[in-house]
Amino acid sequence: MGATFWMKRYLQAAVPLFAILAAVEWIKGSTTREDYLSAAVWALAAAGIFTYAAWRRYRNAKACGMCDDLAAARNASAKAKKP
């Protein structure tokens, strides 16, 4: 997984988060430039933390407990269905 993958993942987290935070500011009735700038900063920071955590988990080859449980359950159900 190269840099392009992680940049896409970052943007996939940052853009929707900014939209949500900007919508909240708009619903509150405060639509100043500083409010949208604050939403953008929070979105960028949160997306950065999210992406860094995923990258670190990938780099250290940490297993995902939920993913492992799902894979084991699928394998068990597939074996049970075979005659």
mmCIF file of the N, C-alpha and C atoms, coordinates in Angstrom:
data_MODEL
# 
_entry.id   MODEL 
# 
loop_
_atom_site.group_PDB 
_atom_site.id 
_atom_site.type_symbol 
_atom_site.label_atom_id 
_atom_site.label_alt_id 
_atom_site.label_comp_id 
_atom_site.label_asym_id 
_atom_site.label_entity_id 
_atom_site.label_seq_id 
_atom_site.pdbx_PDB_ins_code 
_atom_site.Cartn_x 
_atom_site.Cartn_y 
_atom_site.Cartn_z 
_atom_site.occupancy 
_atom_site.B_iso_or_equiv 
_atom_site.pdbx_formal_charge 
_atom_site.auth_seq_id 
_atom_site.auth_comp_id 
_atom_site.auth_asym_id 
_atom_site.auth_atom_id 
_atom_site.pdbx_PDB_model_num 
ATOM 1   N N  . MET A 1 1  ? 0.846   -1.172  0.000  1.00 0.00 ? 1  MET A N  1 
ATOM 2   C CA . MET A 1 1  ? 0.000   0.000   0.000  1.00 0.00 ? 1  MET A CA 1 
ATOM 3   C C  . MET A 1 1  ? 0.890   1.233   0.000  1.00 0.00 ? 1  MET A C  1 
ATOM 4   N N  . GLY A 1 2  ? 0.830   1.925   -1.113 1.00 0.00 ? 2  GLY A N  1 
ATOM 5   C CA . GLY A 1 2  ? 1.688   3.079   -1.285 1.00 0.00 ? 2  GLY A CA 1 
ATOM 6   C C  . GLY A 1 2  ? 1.088   4.359   -0.741 1.00 0.00 ? 2  GLY A C  1 
ATOM 7   N N  . ALA A 1 3  ? 1.782   5.435   -1.025 1.00 0.00 ? 3  ALA A N  1 
ATOM 8   C CA . ALA A 1 3  ? 1.378   6.747   -0.531 1.00 0.00 ? 3  ALA A CA 1 
ATOM 9   C C  . ALA A 1 3  ? 0.032   7.174   -1.096 1.00 0.00 ? 3  ALA A C  1 
ATOM 10  N N  . THR A 1 4  ? -0.251  6.791   -2.330 1.00 0.00 ? 4  THR A N  1 
ATOM 11  C CA . THR A 1 4  ? -1.525  7.167   -2.946 1.00 0.00 ? 4  THR A CA 1 
ATOM 12  C C  . THR A 1 4  ? -2.695  6.561   -2.184 1.00 0.00 ? 4  THR A C  1 
ATOM 13  N N  . PHE A 1 5  ? -2.555  5.321   -1.767 1.00 0.00 ? 5  PHE A N  1 
ATOM 14  C CA . PHE A 1 5  ? -3.609  4.669   -0.995 1.00 0.00 ? 5  PHE A CA 1 
ATOM 15  C C  . PHE A 1 5  ? -3.894  5.421   0.293  1.00 0.00 ? 5  PHE A C  1 
ATOM 16  N N  . TRP A 1 6  ? -2.830  5.794   0.998  1.00 0.00 ? 6  TRP A N  1 
ATOM 17  C CA . TRP A 1 6  ? -3.015  6.459   2.290  1.00 0.00 ? 6  TRP A CA 1 
ATOM 18  C C  . TRP A 1 6  ? -3.540  7.881   2.108  1.00 0.00 ? 6  TRP A C  1 
ATOM 19  N N  . MET A 1 7  ? -3.158  8.538   1.024  1.00 0.00 ? 7  MET A N  1 
ATOM 20  C CA . MET A 1 7  ? -3.691  9.876   0.762  1.00 0.00 ? 7  MET A CA 1 
ATOM 21  C C  . MET A 1 7  ? -5.191  9.803   0.445  1.00 0.00 ? 7  MET A C  1 
ATOM 22  N N  . LYS A 1 8  ? -5.581  8.799   -0.331 1.00 0.00 ? 8  LYS A N  1 
ATOM 23  C CA . LYS A 1 8  ? -6.999  8.610   -0.622 1.00 0.00 ? 8  LYS A CA 1 
ATOM 24  C C  . LYS A 1 8  ? -7.775  8.314   0.660  1.00 0.00 ? 8  LYS A C  1 
ATOM 25  N N  . ARG A 1 9  ? -7.207  7.479   1.488  1.00 0.00 ? 9  ARG A N  1 
ATOM 26  C CA . ARG A 1 9  ? -7.872  7.130   2.741  1.00 0.00 ? 9  ARG A CA 1 
ATOM 27  C C  . ARG A 1 9  ? -8.023  8.360   3.632  1.00 0.00 ? 9  ARG A C  1 
ATOM 28  N N  . TYR A 1 10 ? -6.993  9.201   3.660  1.00 0.00 ? 10 TYR A N  1 
ATOM 29  C CA . TYR A 1 10 ? -7.050  10.436  4.435  1.00 0.00 ? 10 TYR A CA 1 
ATOM 30  C C  . TYR A 1 10 ? -8.161  11.340  3.924  1.00 0.00 ? 10 TYR A C  1 
ATOM 31  N N  . LEU A 1 11 ? -8.224  11.510  2.620  1.00 0.00 ? 11 LEU A N  1 
ATOM 32  C CA . LEU A 1 11 ? -9.258  12.369  2.036  1.00 0.00 ? 11 LEU A CA 1 
ATOM 33  C C  . LEU A 1 11 ? -10.650 11.780  2.218  1.00 0.00 ? 11 LEU A C  1 
ATOM 34  N N  . GLN A 1 12 ? -10.772 10.466  2.178  1.00 0.00 ? 12 GLN A N  1 
ATOM 35  C CA . GLN A 1 12 ? -12.064 9.830   2.395  1.00 0.00 ? 12 GLN A CA 1 
ATOM 36  C C  . GLN A 1 12 ? -12.549 10.011  3.830  1.00 0.00 ? 12 GLN A C  1 
ATOM 37  N N  . ALA A 1 13 ? -11.646 10.279  4.728  1.00 0.00 ? 13 ALA A N  1 
ATOM 38  C CA . ALA A 1 13 ? -12.042 10.560  6.108  1.00 0.00 ? 13 ALA A CA 1 
ATOM 39  C C  . ALA A 1 13 ? -12.253 12.055  6.328  1.00 0.00 ? 13 ALA A C  1 
ATOM 40  N N  . ALA A 1 14 ? -11.391 12.888  5.743  1.00 0.00 ? 14 ALA A N  1 
ATOM 41  C CA . ALA A 1 14 ? -11.425 14.326  6.015  1.00 0.00 ? 14 ALA A CA 1 
ATOM 42  C C  . ALA A 1 14 ? -12.603 15.039  5.361  1.00 0.00 ? 14 ALA A C  1 
ATOM 43  N N  . VAL A 1 15 ? -12.893 14.701  4.132  1.00 0.00 ? 15 VAL A N  1 
ATOM 44  C CA . VAL A 1 15 ? -13.943 15.426  3.400  1.00 0.00 ? 15 VAL A CA 1 
ATOM 45  C C  . VAL A 1 15 ? -15.325 15.228  4.026  1.00 0.00 ? 15 VAL A C  1 
ATOM 46  N N  . PRO A 1 16 ? -15.761 13.992  4.284  1.00 0.00 ? 16 PRO A N  1 
ATOM 47  C CA . PRO A 1 16 ? -17.076 13.841  4.923  1.00 0.00 ? 16 PRO A CA 1 
ATOM 48  C C  . PRO A 1 16 ? -17.123 14.442  6.326  1.00 0.00 ? 16 PRO A C  1 
ATOM 49  N N  . LEU A 1 17 ? -16.032 14.323  7.052  1.00 0.00 ? 17 LEU A N  1 
ATOM 50  C CA . LEU A 1 17 ? -16.011 14.900  8.391  1.00 0.00 ? 17 LEU A CA 1 
ATOM 51  C C  . LEU A 1 17 ? -16.133 16.415  8.338  1.00 0.00 ? 17 LEU A C  1 
ATOM 52  N N  . PHE A 1 18 ? -15.457 17.044  7.399  1.00 0.00 ? 18 PHE A N  1 
ATOM 53  C CA . PHE A 1 18 ? -15.604 18.492  7.238  1.00 0.00 ? 18 PHE A CA 1 
ATOM 54  C C  . PHE A 1 18 ? -17.040 18.851  6.885  1.00 0.00 ? 18 PHE A C  1 
ATOM 55  N N  . ALA A 1 19 ? -17.651 18.068  6.000  1.00 0.00 ? 19 ALA A N  1 
ATOM 56  C CA . ALA A 1 19 ? -19.035 18.345  5.606  1.00 0.00 ? 19 ALA A CA 1 
ATOM 57  C C  . ALA A 1 19 ? -19.974 18.254  6.803  1.00 0.00 ? 19 ALA A C  1 
ATOM 58  N N  . ILE A 1 20 ? -19.760 17.269  7.644  1.00 0.00 ? 20 ILE A N  1 
ATOM 59  C CA . ILE A 1 20 ? -20.599 17.113  8.837  1.00 0.00 ? 20 ILE A CA 1 
ATOM 60  C C  . ILE A 1 20 ? -20.392 18.276  9.793  1.00 0.00 ? 20 ILE A C  1 
ATOM 61  N N  . LEU A 1 21 ? -19.141 18.624  10.052 1.00 0.00 ? 21 LEU A N  1 
ATOM 62  C CA . LEU A 1 21 ? -18.864 19.714  10.987 1.00 0.00 ? 21 LEU A CA 1 
ATOM 63  C C  . LEU A 1 21 ? -19.337 21.055  10.447 1.00 0.00 ? 21 LEU A C  1 
ATOM 64  N N  . ALA A 1 22 ? -19.186 21.289  9.157  1.00 0.00 ? 22 ALA A N  1 
ATOM 65  C CA . ALA A 1 22 ? -19.665 22.541  8.558  1.00 0.00 ? 22 ALA A CA 1 
ATOM 66  C C  . ALA A 1 22 ? -21.187 22.603  8.601  1.00 0.00 ? 22 ALA A C  1 
ATOM 67  N N  . ALA A 1 23 ? -21.844 21.464  8.377  1.00 0.00 ? 23 ALA A N  1 
ATOM 68  C CA . ALA A 1 23 ? -23.303 21.428  8.453  1.00 0.00 ? 23 ALA A CA 1 
ATOM 69  C C  . ALA A 1 23 ? -23.789 21.730  9.867  1.00 0.00 ? 23 ALA A C  1 
ATOM 70  N N  . VAL A 1 24 ? -23.081 21.231  10.843 1.00 0.00 ? 24 VAL A N  1 
ATOM 71  C CA . VAL A 1 24 ? -23.448 21.521  12.241 1.00 0.00 ? 24 VAL A CA 1 
ATOM 72  C C  . VAL A 1 24 ? -23.315 23.008  12.517 1.00 0.00 ? 24 VAL A C  1 
ATOM 73  N N  . GLU A 1 25 ? -22.249 23.615  12.050 1.00 0.00 ? 25 GLU A N  1 
ATOM 74  C CA . GLU A 1 25 ? -22.075 25.060  12.242 1.00 0.00 ? 25 GLU A CA 1 
ATOM 75  C C  . GLU A 1 25 ? -23.187 25.835  11.537 1.00 0.00 ? 25 GLU A C  1 
ATOM 76  N N  . TRP A 1 26 ? -23.559 25.392  10.347 1.00 0.00 ? 26 TRP A N  1 
ATOM 77  C CA . TRP A 1 26 ? -24.601 26.065  9.591  1.00 0.00 ? 26 TRP A CA 1 
ATOM 78  C C  . TRP A 1 26 ? -25.957 25.926  10.283 1.00 0.00 ? 26 TRP A C  1 
ATOM 79  N N  . ILE A 1 27 ? -26.240 24.736  10.818 1.00 0.00 ? 27 ILE A N  1 
ATOM 80  C CA . ILE A 1 27 ? -27.502 24.504  11.531 1.00 0.00 ? 27 ILE A CA 1 
ATOM 81  C C  . ILE A 1 27 ? -27.564 25.344  12.803 1.00 0.00 ? 27 ILE A C  1 
ATOM 82  N N  . LYS A 1 28 ? -26.420 25.495  13.461 1.00 0.00 ? 28 LYS A N  1 
ATOM 83  C CA . LYS A 1 28 ? -26.378 26.333  14.663 1.00 0.00 ? 28 LYS A CA 1 
ATOM 84  C C  . LYS A 1 28 ? -26.614 27.801  14.340 1.00 0.00 ? 28 LYS A C  1 
ATOM 85  N N  . GLY A 1 29 ? -26.449 28.180  13.092 1.00 0.00 ? 29 GLY A N  1 
ATOM 86  C CA . GLY A 1 29 ? -26.667 29.553  12.684 1.00 0.00 ? 29 GLY A CA 1 
ATOM 87  C C  . GLY A 1 29 ? -25.418 30.407  12.679 1.00 0.00 ? 29 GLY A C  1 
ATOM 88  N N  . SER A 1 30 ? -24.298 29.813  12.979 1.00 0.00 ? 30 SER A N  1 
ATOM 89  C CA . SER A 1 30 ? -23.043 30.563  12.957 1.00 0.00 ? 30 SER A CA 1 
ATOM 90  C C  . SER A 1 30 ? -22.284 30.175  11.694 1.00 0.00 ? 30 SER A C  1 
ATOM 91  N N  . THR A 1 31 ? -22.291 31.078  10.736 1.00 0.00 ? 31 THR A N  1 
ATOM 92  C CA . THR A 1 31 ? -21.664 30.764  9.449  1.00 0.00 ? 31 THR A CA 1 
ATOM 93  C C  . THR A 1 31 ? -20.532 31.727  9.130  1.00 0.00 ? 31 THR A C  1 
ATOM 94  N N  . THR A 1 32 ? -19.774 32.081  10.137 1.00 0.00 ? 32 THR A N  1 
ATOM 95  C CA . THR A 1 32 ? -18.644 32.963  9.875  1.00 0.00 ? 32 THR A CA 1 
ATOM 96  C C  . THR A 1 32 ? -17.482 32.157  9.307  1.00 0.00 ? 32 THR A C  1 
ATOM 97  N N  . ARG A 1 33 ? -16.542 32.867  8.762  1.00 0.00 ? 33 ARG A N  1 
ATOM 98  C CA . ARG A 1 33 ? -15.368 32.225  8.162  1.00 0.00 ? 33 ARG A CA 1 
ATOM 99  C C  . ARG A 1 33 ? -14.579 31.438  9.205  1.00 0.00 ? 33 ARG A C  1 
ATOM 100 N N  . GLU A 1 34 ? -14.508 31.946  10.409 1.00 0.00 ? 34 GLU A N  1 
ATOM 101 C CA . GLU A 1 34 ? -13.760 31.272  11.469 1.00 0.00 ? 34 GLU A CA 1 
ATOM 102 C C  . GLU A 1 34 ? -14.403 29.936  11.854 1.00 0.00 ? 34 GLU A C  1 
ATOM 103 N N  . ASP A 1 35 ? -15.734 29.880  11.795 1.00 0.00 ? 35 ASP A N  1 
ATOM 104 C CA . ASP A 1 35 ? -16.410 28.625  12.121 1.00 0.00 ? 35 ASP A CA 1 
ATOM 105 C C  . ASP A 1 35 ? -16.080 27.543  11.102 1.00 0.00 ? 35 ASP A C  1 
ATOM 106 N N  . TYR A 1 36 ? -16.084 27.909  9.839  1.00 0.00 ? 36 TYR A N  1 
ATOM 107 C CA . TYR A 1 36 ? -15.742 26.935  8.808  1.00 0.00 ? 36 TYR A CA 1 
ATOM 108 C C  . TYR A 1 36 ? -14.257 26.574  8.854  1.00 0.00 ? 36 TYR A C  1 
ATOM 109 N N  . LEU A 1 37 ? -13.420 27.518  9.191  1.00 0.00 ? 37 LEU A N  1 
ATOM 110 C CA . LEU A 1 37 ? -11.999 27.233  9.341  1.00 0.00 ? 37 LEU A CA 1 
ATOM 111 C C  . LEU A 1 37 ? -11.771 26.270  10.506 1.00 0.00 ? 37 LEU A C  1 
ATOM 112 N N  . SER A 1 38 ? -12.494 26.485  11.590 1.00 0.00 ? 38 SER A N  1 
ATOM 113 C CA . SER A 1 38 ? -12.403 25.583  12.735 1.00 0.00 ? 38 SER A CA 1 
ATOM 114 C C  . SER A 1 38 ? -12.864 24.179  12.354 1.00 0.00 ? 38 SER A C  1 
ATOM 115 N N  . ALA A 1 39 ? -13.942 24.083  11.590 1.00 0.00 ? 39 ALA A N  1 
ATOM 116 C CA . ALA A 1 39 ? -14.428 22.774  11.141 1.00 0.00 ? 39 ALA A CA 1 
ATOM 117 C C  . ALA A 1 39 ? -13.381 22.088  10.273 1.00 0.00 ? 39 ALA A C  1 
ATOM 118 N N  . ALA A 1 40 ? -12.732 22.857  9.409  1.00 0.00 ? 40 ALA A N  1 
ATOM 119 C CA . ALA A 1 40 ? -11.705 22.287  8.536  1.00 0.00 ? 40 ALA A CA 1 
ATOM 120 C C  . ALA A 1 40 ? -10.505 21.793  9.343  1.00 0.00 ? 40 ALA A C  1 
ATOM 121 N N  . VAL A 1 41 ? -10.075 22.568  10.314 1.00 0.00 ? 41 VAL A N  1 
ATOM 122 C CA . VAL A 1 41 ? -8.926  22.168  11.134 1.00 0.00 ? 41 VAL A CA 1 
ATOM 123 C C  . VAL A 1 41 ? -9.234  20.900  11.917 1.00 0.00 ? 41 VAL A C  1 
ATOM 124 N N  . TRP A 1 42 ? -10.424 20.838  12.523 1.00 0.00 ? 42 TRP A N  1 
ATOM 125 C CA . TRP A 1 42 ? -10.805 19.648  13.277 1.00 0.00 ? 42 TRP A CA 1 
ATOM 126 C C  . TRP A 1 42 ? -10.921 18.432  12.363 1.00 0.00 ? 42 TRP A C  1 
ATOM 127 N N  . ALA A 1 43 ? -11.467 18.624  11.173 1.00 0.00 ? 43 ALA A N  1 
ATOM 128 C CA . ALA A 1 43 ? -11.593 17.511  10.231 1.00 0.00 ? 43 ALA A CA 1 
ATOM 129 C C  . ALA A 1 43 ? -10.221 17.005  9.797  1.00 0.00 ? 43 ALA A C  1 
ATOM 130 N N  . LEU A 1 44 ? -9.307  17.916  9.504  1.00 0.00 ? 44 LEU A N  1 
ATOM 131 C CA . LEU A 1 44 ? -7.961  17.515  9.089  1.00 0.00 ? 44 LEU A CA 1 
ATOM 132 C C  . LEU A 1 44 ? -7.217  16.797  10.213 1.00 0.00 ? 44 LEU A C  1 
ATOM 133 N N  . ALA A 1 45 ? -7.371  17.303  11.431 1.00 0.00 ? 45 ALA A N  1 
ATOM 134 C CA . ALA A 1 45 ? -6.692  16.676  12.571 1.00 0.00 ? 45 ALA A CA 1 
ATOM 135 C C  . ALA A 1 45 ? -7.260  15.284  12.848 1.00 0.00 ? 45 ALA A C  1 
ATOM 136 N N  . ALA A 1 46 ? -8.567  15.153  12.858 1.00 0.00 ? 46 ALA A N  1 
ATOM 137 C CA . ALA A 1 46 ? -9.193  13.858  13.139 1.00 0.00 ? 46 ALA A CA 1 
ATOM 138 C C  . ALA A 1 46 ? -8.872  12.848  12.039 1.00 0.00 ? 46 ALA A C  1 
ATOM 139 N N  . ALA A 1 47 ? -8.902  13.277  10.791 1.00 0.00 ? 47 ALA A N  1 
ATOM 140 C CA . ALA A 1 47 ? -8.567  12.379  9.691  1.00 0.00 ? 47 ALA A CA 1 
ATOM 141 C C  . ALA A 1 47 ? -7.099  11.962  9.762  1.00 0.00 ? 47 ALA A C  1 
ATOM 142 N N  . GLY A 1 48 ? -6.243  12.870  10.172 1.00 0.00 ? 48 GLY A N  1 
ATOM 143 C CA . GLY A 1 48 ? -4.833  12.541  10.333 1.00 0.00 ? 48 GLY A CA 1 
ATOM 144 C C  . GLY A 1 48 ? -4.612  11.481  11.398 1.00 0.00 ? 48 GLY A C  1 
ATOM 145 N N  . ILE A 1 49 ? -5.290  11.617  12.521 1.00 0.00 ? 49 ILE A N  1 
ATOM 146 C CA . ILE A 1 49 ? -5.174  10.626  13.595 1.00 0.00 ? 49 ILE A CA 1 
ATOM 147 C C  . ILE A 1 49 ? -5.705  9.279   13.123 1.00 0.00 ? 49 ILE A C  1 
ATOM 148 N N  . PHE A 1 50 ? -6.848  9.291   12.455 1.00 0.00 ? 50 PHE A N  1 
ATOM 149 C CA . PHE A 1 50 ? -7.447  8.059   11.942 1.00 0.00 ? 50 PHE A CA 1 
ATOM 150 C C  . PHE A 1 50 ? -6.512  7.364   10.955 1.00 0.00 ? 50 PHE A C  1 
ATOM 151 N N  . THR A 1 51 ? -5.971  8.118   10.025 1.00 0.00 ? 51 THR A N  1 
ATOM 152 C CA . THR A 1 51 ? -5.103  7.542   8.999  1.00 0.00 ? 51 THR A CA 1 
ATOM 153 C C  . THR A 1 51 ? -3.786  7.061   9.596  1.00 0.00 ? 51 THR A C  1 
ATOM 154 N N  . TYR A 1 52 ? -3.238  7.823   10.534 1.00 0.00 ? 52 TYR A N  1 
ATOM 155 C CA . TYR A 1 52 ? -1.988  7.403   11.172 1.00 0.00 ? 52 TYR A CA 1 
ATOM 156 C C  . TYR A 1 52 ? -2.184  6.099   11.940 1.00 0.00 ? 52 TYR A C  1 
ATOM 157 N N  . ALA A 1 53 ? -3.303  5.984   12.647 1.00 0.00 ? 53 ALA A N  1 
ATOM 158 C CA . ALA A 1 53 ? -3.566  4.754   13.404 1.00 0.00 ? 53 ALA A CA 1 
ATOM 159 C C  . ALA A 1 53 ? -3.705  3.561   12.462 1.00 0.00 ? 53 ALA A C  1 
ATOM 160 N N  . ALA A 1 54 ? -4.391  3.745   11.342 1.00 0.00 ? 54 ALA A N  1 
ATOM 161 C CA . ALA A 1 54 ? -4.543  2.654   10.377 1.00 0.00 ? 54 ALA A CA 1 
ATOM 162 C C  . ALA A 1 54 ? -3.198  2.301   9.744  1.00 0.00 ? 54 ALA A C  1 
ATOM 163 N N  . TRP A 1 55 ? -2.402  3.314   9.402  1.00 0.00 ? 55 TRP A N  1 
ATOM 164 C CA . TRP A 1 55 ? -1.088  3.060   8.812  1.00 0.00 ? 55 TRP A CA 1 
ATOM 165 C C  . TRP A 1 55 ? -0.175  2.323   9.788  1.00 0.00 ? 55 TRP A C  1 
ATOM 166 N N  . ARG A 1 56 ? -0.207  2.739   11.034 1.00 0.00 ? 56 ARG A N  1 
ATOM 167 C CA . ARG A 1 56 ? 0.647   2.101   12.044 1.00 0.00 ? 56 ARG A CA 1 
ATOM 168 C C  . ARG A 1 56 ? 0.237   0.647   12.261 1.00 0.00 ? 56 ARG A C  1 
ATOM 169 N N  . ARG A 1 57 ? -1.077  0.399   12.293 1.00 0.00 ? 57 ARG A N  1 
ATOM 170 C CA . ARG A 1 57 ? -1.567  -0.966  12.440 1.00 0.00 ? 57 ARG A CA 1 
ATOM 171 C C  . ARG A 1 57 ? -1.139  -1.800  11.228 1.00 0.00 ? 57 ARG A C  1 
ATOM 172 N N  . TYR A 1 58 ? -1.194  -1.219  10.033 1.00 0.00 ? 58 TYR A N  1 
ATOM 173 C CA . TYR A 1 58 ? -0.758  -1.920  8.827  1.00 0.00 ? 58 TYR A CA 1 
ATOM 174 C C  . TYR A 1 58 ? 0.746   -2.181  8.860  1.00 0.00 ? 58 TYR A C  1 
ATOM 175 N N  . ARG A 1 59 ? 1.508   -1.168  9.250  1.00 0.00 ? 59 ARG A N  1 
ATOM 176 C CA . ARG A 1 59 ? 2.968   -1.289  9.253  1.00 0.00 ? 59 ARG A CA 1 
ATOM 177 C C  . ARG A 1 59 ? 3.437   -2.345  10.242 1.00 0.00 ? 59 ARG A C  1 
ATOM 178 N N  . ASN A 1 60 ? 2.785   -2.406  11.387 1.00 0.00 ? 60 ASN A N  1 
ATOM 179 C CA . ASN A 1 60 ? 3.183   -3.374  12.406 1.00 0.00 ? 60 ASN A CA 1 
ATOM 180 C C  . ASN A 1 60 ? 2.529   -4.730  12.202 1.00 0.00 ? 60 ASN A C  1 
ATOM 181 N N  . ALA A 1 61 ? 1.725   -4.862  11.162 1.00 0.00 ? 61 ALA A N  1 
ATOM 182 C CA . ALA A 1 61 ? 1.039   -6.116  10.821 1.00 0.00 ? 61 ALA A CA 1 
ATOM 183 C C  . ALA A 1 61 ? 0.204   -6.624  11.982 1.00 0.00 ? 61 ALA A C  1 
ATOM 184 N N  . LYS A 1 62 ? -0.517  -5.713  12.618 1.00 0.00 ? 62 LYS A N  1 
ATOM 185 C CA . LYS A 1 62 ? -1.408  -6.094  13.712 1.00 0.00 ? 62 LYS A CA 1 
ATOM 186 C C  . LYS A 1 62 ? -2.681  -6.672  13.121 1.00 0.00 ? 62 LYS A C  1 
ATOM 187 N N  . ALA A 1 63 ? -3.118  -7.737  13.703 1.00 0.00 ? 63 ALA A N  1 
ATOM 188 C CA . ALA A 1 63 ? -4.350  -8.368  13.239 1.00 0.00 ? 63 ALA A CA 1 
ATOM 189 C C  . ALA A 1 63 ? -5.549  -7.621  13.804 1.00 0.00 ? 63 ALA A C  1 
ATOM 190 N N  . CYS A 1 64 ? -6.611  -7.654  13.063 1.00 0.00 ? 64 CYS A N  1 
ATOM 191 C CA . CYS A 1 64 ? -7.861  -7.047  13.493 1.00 0.00 ? 64 CYS A CA 1 
ATOM 192 C C  . CYS A 1 64 ? -8.696  -8.144  14.128 1.00 0.00 ? 64 CYS A C  1 
ATOM 193 N N  . GLY A 1 65 ? -8.995  -8.021  15.403 1.00 0.00 ? 65 GLY A N  1 
ATOM 194 C CA . GLY A 1 65 ? -9.747  -9.047  16.110 1.00 0.00 ? 65 GLY A CA 1 
ATOM 195 C C  . GLY A 1 65 ? -11.110 -9.300  15.502 1.00 0.00 ? 65 GLY A C  1 
ATOM 196 N N  . MET A 1 66 ? -11.804 -8.243  15.140 1.00 0.00 ? 66 MET A N  1 
ATOM 197 C CA . MET A 1 66 ? -13.131 -8.397  14.552 1.00 0.00 ? 66 MET A CA 1 
ATOM 198 C C  . MET A 1 66 ? -13.034 -9.102  13.208 1.00 0.00 ? 66 MET A C  1 
ATOM 199 N N  . CYS A 1 67 ? -12.048 -8.724  12.406 1.00 0.00 ? 67 CYS A N  1 
ATOM 200 C CA . CYS A 1 67 ? -11.879 -9.342  11.091 1.00 0.00 ? 67 CYS A CA 1 
ATOM 201 C C  . CYS A 1 67 ? -11.554 -10.821 11.234 1.00 0.00 ? 67 CYS A C  1 
ATOM 202 N N  . ASP A 1 68 ? -10.706 -11.160 12.198 1.00 0.00 ? 68 ASP A N  1 
ATOM 203 C CA . ASP A 1 68 ? -10.347 -12.557 12.415 1.00 0.00 ? 68 ASP A CA 1 
ATOM 204 C C  . ASP A 1 68 ? -11.559 -13.365 12.865 1.00 0.00 ? 68 ASP A C  1 
ATOM 205 N N  . ASP A 1 69 ? -12.399 -12.785 13.730 1.00 0.00 ? 69 ASP A N  1 
ATOM 206 C CA . ASP A 1 69 ? -13.591 -13.481 14.189 1.00 0.00 ? 69 ASP A CA 1 
ATOM 207 C C  . ASP A 1 69 ? -14.564 -13.709 13.039 1.00 0.00 ? 69 ASP A C  1 
ATOM 208 N N  . LEU A 1 70 ? -14.724 -12.711 12.179 1.00 0.00 ? 70 LEU A N  1 
ATOM 209 C CA . LEU A 1 70 ? -15.623 -12.855 11.037 1.00 0.00 ? 70 LEU A CA 1 
ATOM 210 C C  . LEU A 1 70 ? -15.117 -13.922 10.076 1.00 0.00 ? 70 LEU A C  1 
ATOM 211 N N  . ALA A 1 71 ? -13.819 -13.923 9.825  1.00 0.00 ? 71 ALA A N  1 
ATOM 212 C CA . ALA A 1 71 ? -13.246 -14.925 8.921  1.00 0.00 ? 71 ALA A CA 1 
ATOM 213 C C  . ALA A 1 71 ? -13.420 -16.328 9.492  1.00 0.00 ? 71 ALA A C  1 
ATOM 214 N N  . ALA A 1 72 ? -13.213 -16.497 10.779 1.00 0.00 ? 72 ALA A N  1 
ATOM 215 C CA . ALA A 1 72 ? -13.378 -17.809 11.412 1.00 0.00 ? 72 ALA A CA 1 
ATOM 216 C C  . ALA A 1 72 ? -14.837 -18.248 11.358 1.00 0.00 ? 72 ALA A C  1 
ATOM 217 N N  . ALA A 1 73 ? -15.759 -17.323 11.580 1.00 0.00 ? 73 ALA A N  1 
ATOM 218 C CA . ALA A 1 73 ? -17.180 -17.659 11.523 1.00 0.00 ? 73 ALA A CA 1 
ATOM 219 C C  . ALA A 1 73 ? -17.595 -18.051 10.112 1.00 0.00 ? 73 ALA A C  1 
ATOM 220 N N  . ARG A 1 74 ? -17.085 -17.356 9.113  1.00 0.00 ? 74 ARG A N  1 
ATOM 221 C CA . ARG A 1 74 ? -17.407 -17.697 7.724  1.00 0.00 ? 74 ARG A CA 1 
ATOM 222 C C  . ARG A 1 74 ? -16.862 -19.076 7.357  1.00 0.00 ? 74 ARG A C  1 
ATOM 223 N N  . ASN A 1 75 ? -15.638 -19.351 7.789  1.00 0.00 ? 75 ASN A N  1 
ATOM 224 C CA . ASN A 1 75 ? -15.043 -20.655 7.489  1.00 0.00 ? 75 ASN A CA 1 
ATOM 225 C C  . ASN A 1 75 ? -15.816 -21.772 8.176  1.00 0.00 ? 75 ASN A C  1 
ATOM 226 N N  . ALA A 1 76 ? -16.240 -21.537 9.404  1.00 0.00 ? 76 ALA A N  1 
ATOM 227 C CA . ALA A 1 76 ? -16.991 -22.553 10.145 1.00 0.00 ? 76 ALA A CA 1 
ATOM 228 C C  . ALA A 1 76 ? -18.342 -22.811 9.503  1.00 0.00 ? 76 ALA A C  1 
ATOM 229 N N  . SER A 1 77 ? -19.016 -21.738 9.071  1.00 0.00 ? 77 SER A N  1 
ATOM 230 C CA . SER A 1 77 ? -20.325 -21.926 8.441  1.00 0.00 ? 77 SER A CA 1 
ATOM 231 C C  . SER A 1 77 ? -20.187 -22.582 7.070  1.00 0.00 ? 77 SER A C  1 
ATOM 232 N N  . ALA A 1 78 ? -19.116 -22.292 6.352  1.00 0.00 ? 78 ALA A N  1 
ATOM 233 C CA . ALA A 1 78 ? -18.880 -22.910 5.049  1.00 0.00 ? 78 ALA A CA 1 
ATOM 234 C C  . ALA A 1 78 ? -18.614 -24.404 5.210  1.00 0.00 ? 78 ALA A C  1 
ATOM 235 N N  . LYS A 1 79 ? -17.876 -24.773 6.231  1.00 0.00 ? 79 LYS A N  1 
ATOM 236 C CA . LYS A 1 79 ? -17.595 -26.196 6.479  1.00 0.00 ? 79 LYS A CA 1 
ATOM 237 C C  . LYS A 1 79 ? -18.855 -26.929 6.916  1.00 0.00 ? 79 LYS A C  1 
ATOM 238 N N  . ALA A 1 80 ? -19.719 -26.253 7.666  1.00 0.00 ? 80 ALA A N  1 
ATOM 239 C CA . ALA A 1 80 ? -20.944 -26.891 8.151  1.00 0.00 ? 80 ALA A CA 1 
ATOM 240 C C  . ALA A 1 80 ? -21.916 -27.136 7.016  1.00 0.00 ? 80 ALA A C  1 
ATOM 241 N N  . LYS A 1 81 ? -21.902 -26.321 5.975  1.00 0.00 ? 81 LYS A N  1 
ATOM 242 C CA . LYS A 1 81 ? -22.829 -26.471 4.858  1.00 0.00 ? 81 LYS A CA 1 
ATOM 243 C C  . LYS A 1 81 ? -22.441 -27.596 3.922  1.00 0.00 ? 81 LYS A C  1 
ATOM 244 N N  . LYS A 1 82 ? -21.165 -27.943 3.869  1.00 0.00 ? 82 LYS A N  1 
ATOM 245 C CA . LYS A 1 82 ? -20.715 -29.007 2.972  1.00 0.00 ? 82 LYS A CA 1 
ATOM 246 C C  . LYS A 1 82 ? -21.201 -30.362 3.503  1.00 0.00 ? 82 LYS A C  1 
ATOM 247 N N  . PRO A 1 83 ? -21.651 -31.247 2.586  1.00 0.00 ? 83 PRO A N  1 
ATOM 248 C CA . PRO A 1 83 ? -22.163 -32.562 3.020  1.00 0.00 ? 83 PRO A CA 1 
ATOM 249 C C  . PRO A 1 83 ? -21.088 -33.509 3.479  1.00 0.00 ? 83 PRO A C  1 
# 
